[in-house]
Amino acid sequence: MSCPICQKDPDAKYRPFCSRRCADVDLGRWLNGSYAVASQDPEDLEKAAEEIAEGRGAIH
């Protein structure tokens, strides 16, 4: 298995990553929503549309 960020061999200290940098890049992606899975639930879509209309749906 290679580092999911840069494809180098992983370091046991940072497994599955090769370095602290790649681990931090991955954490940043989680925190900014890059790994979010979109919902197909109609209720979620309605709620999101309402929040956007009210001006509170965007993450700043």
PyMOL commands that set and color helices and strands:
alter all, ss='L'
color gray80, all
select helices_A, chain A and resi 20-31+42-53
alter helices_A, ss='H'
color red, helices_A
deselect
rebuild
show_as cartoon
